[in-house]
């Protein structure tokens, strides 16, 4: 069934540049990621999380707890990532390939000349971009407010560095979980997808105390995705910056994202072959 309205308008010949096509595909991906009741609920949860973090910041100022302002952005980033962010990623990714075929999205993209890479850019890129706006954008807003209030107590520089560390955490979360959620849920059953995420995301974190002891010194904290994200944030937090620790964490997260993209690409190619039969 084709969509009621053209989601990806055909650009004029003058505007049909690769950059214009990528922008159109990205805009379509964001629009698709905002659809559905669970996606709306996740955005509302994220909004409430930001408002709660702002209320906490104001409460700290009234109580004279300015020395803890640097921790507020990190608390907000964690709550946004593992609350509304996870819910959004799961809601968008479940049966995404099947839903796109049934809604005519894949047919529309092929009719407009989009390749398999273009489709992946649309789906994975759209979800990742929305996660960046929700998680990193919310974290940045909370961090800037905390920094402004901390300036009254002379701790604005530490709070600003804490904000930078929290935003880095949020960005790494978005660019890792966007592809990972699509790899886990886009082409699997709901139970199979959640089982995959349990094995990849949750189980390594539960086993981290054991598996981490088997890894070389400094790599034990990277035995799970949440651990690597936390290590990245801790490496950038005040009072200093541990560049080697941050680089190790980024390497693990980039590797996870690349493997996830490869898995989504393989699933999308298989879905295309099945559709053509």
N, C-alpha and C positions, 0 to 999 in steps of 0.2 A: 504494500500500500504506500503510495507516494505521499510525502508531506503536503499539507494543505497549501502552504505558502513556500516559495523558494527561499531556502535558508542561506544559500550561497549564491547571491546575484552574479550573473555573468559580467565580468568587468569589461569596460569599453576597450577597444584595441589600444588606445593610448595608455590606459592604466594597467594593461595586462602584463605587467612586469613580474618577475619572480618574487620581488618584495611585496607587491600588491597581492599576489596570490597567497603568499604565506600569511599575510595579515588577515586576509579573508578566511583562510582555513583556521587560523588561531581564533578569530572571532566566533566562527561557527562552533569550534570546540568548547569555548567558554559558555556559549549559549546552551549547548547540549548538556554541559555539566551542571547547569543551574536548574535543569528540569527535574520534575518528580517531587513527590511529597517529602521523601527522606532527605533529599538535597536541600529543600527549603528548611526543614527542621534543623539540619546541621548548620545552616547559615544563621538561624535564630539562636542556636546554642552558642555559636561563636560570638555573636553580638552580645549575648548575655555575659559571656566570659570576659569580653573586653570591658563591659560596663562594671563587672565585679572587680576586675583588676584596677580600674580607675578609682572605684570606691575605696579599695584597699590602700591605694596611694594617698588619697586624701585623708584617710584615717591615720596613716603613719605620720603625716604632716601634723595633724592635730595632736597626736600623742608624743610628738618630738622624736620619733624614731627615724630620723633622716639617715642614720648610718646604715639602715637596711634597704634604702632605696635601690641600691645597685642590684639587689636580688629580685626586685619586683618584676622587671622585664623577663627574667628567666622563668619565674613562676608563671607569668602570662603565656610565654612561649610554650611551656610544657602543657599547660591546661588547654591552650588552643590546638596544639598538635594532636594530643591524645584524646581530646574530646571531640569538638566539632570537626577538626581536620580528618581524623580517622573515619568518623561517621560519613563525612562528605565523600572521601575516597572510596569507601565501600559502597555507598549508595550509587555513585556514578558508574562504578566498574562492574557491578553484578550483571552478568549476561549482556554486556555492552555490545559485543559483536552480533549476537542474535538480534537484539533490539534494533540495531542499526540496519540490519538486513530487512527486518519486518517493516520498519518505518520508511524504508526507501532511501536512507541516508547514503549507504554505500553506492547504490545505483545513481543517486544524484551526483556524488563526487566523481564517479567514473564518467558520467555524461559531461561534466565540466572539465574533464581532462586530468583529474587528480590521480596520481599513482598510489601504490601501496604505501610508499614513504609519506605521501601527502595525507593519506588517511590516518597513519600513525601520528603524524604531526598534529592533525586535528584532534584526535581522541586523547592521546597521552599528553600532548602539549596543552590542550584546553584544560584538562583536569589539573595539570601541574601549575598552569598560570592562575587558575582559580584558588588553588591551595596557597600559592605565593601571596595573593591578595588577602586571603582570609587570615592565614597564620602569620606570615611575615608582616603584612600590613597592620594587623591588629597589634602584634608585638611592638612594632615601631611606634605606633600611636601611644601605647602605654609607656614605652620607654622615654619618649620625648616629654610627656607630661611629668613623669617621674624625675627626669633631668631638670626640668624647669623648677619643680618644687624643691629638689635637692640643692639648687643653686643658693637658696636662702640659708642653707646650713654649710655651704662651702664644700659639698661633696659631689658637685655636678660632674666633674671629670671622671670620677670613679663610676658614677651612674651612667654616664655616656658610654664608657667602655663596656659596662655591663649590658647596656642596650645593644651595642654592636655585637657582643657575643651571643645575645639572645636572638637577634635578627639572623646571624649566621646559622644558628641552630635551626631556626624556622625555615630558612631557605634550603638548608640541607635536607630537612624533613620533607619539604614539598618536592624537591627534585629526586628524592629517593622513593618516597611512598607513592607518588603518582604513577611511575612505571611499575612499581612492585604490585600495587593494587590491581592494575590492569592485567598484569601477568598472571595474577592469582585468580581473578574473578571474571575476566572478560569472556572467557571461552569455557570455563568449567561450570559444573553445577554449583549451587549455592553451598551445599555441604562440602563438596570437594574443594571449592575455593577457600572456604574458611579453614578446612583442614590443612591446605597448603600454607596459608598464612600462619596457622598455629605452629607448623613445623619450621617455617622460615623466620617468623617474627617473634613468637612467644617462647617456644621451646629453647632456642639458644640463650635467651635471657635467663630462663630458669636454671639452665645448666652452666651459666657463666662462671659461678664460683668454682666449679670443677674443671671445666674446659680451659678457663683462663689460667689456671695454675700450670697447665701443660704447655702453654705458649711462651715464647721468649719474653724476657722482661720488657715491660712497656706495651706489650701487645695483648695482654690478658683482658684489658678493658674493651677491646675491639672484637670480642667473641660474639657479640650480638649487635643488631642494628640500633636498638635503644642505647646500648653501651657506647657505640661509636659516636652517636649523636651527642651524648652526654660528655664524652671525652673532647669532642670538638668545642663545645661550649665552655668547658672547664679550662681548656687551653687558652682561651681568649679572654677569660674573666680577669678582673683586677686581682692583684696589683700589677701583674706582668703578663707577657704573652709567651707561650711555649710553642714556637713555630714547628718544631719537629713533631710534637704531640698532635698538633692540629693537622699536619700533613699526613700523618699515619691514619688519622680518623677519616680525612677526606678521601684518601686512597680506597679505603674499605667501602665507603658510601658510594663513590663513583663506580667502583666495580659492581656493587649490587645493582645500581641503576642501569648500567650497560647490559648486564646479564638479563635484567627484567625486560629491557627494550628488545633484546634478541628473542626472548620468549614470546612477547606480544607480536613481534613481526612474524614469527613462525606460526602462531595461532591464526593471525589474520590471513596469511598465505594459504593455510589449510582451509579456512572458511571460504576463501575465494574459490578454491578448487571444488569444494563440495557444492557451492552455489552454481558453479558452471556445469556440473554433471546433470 
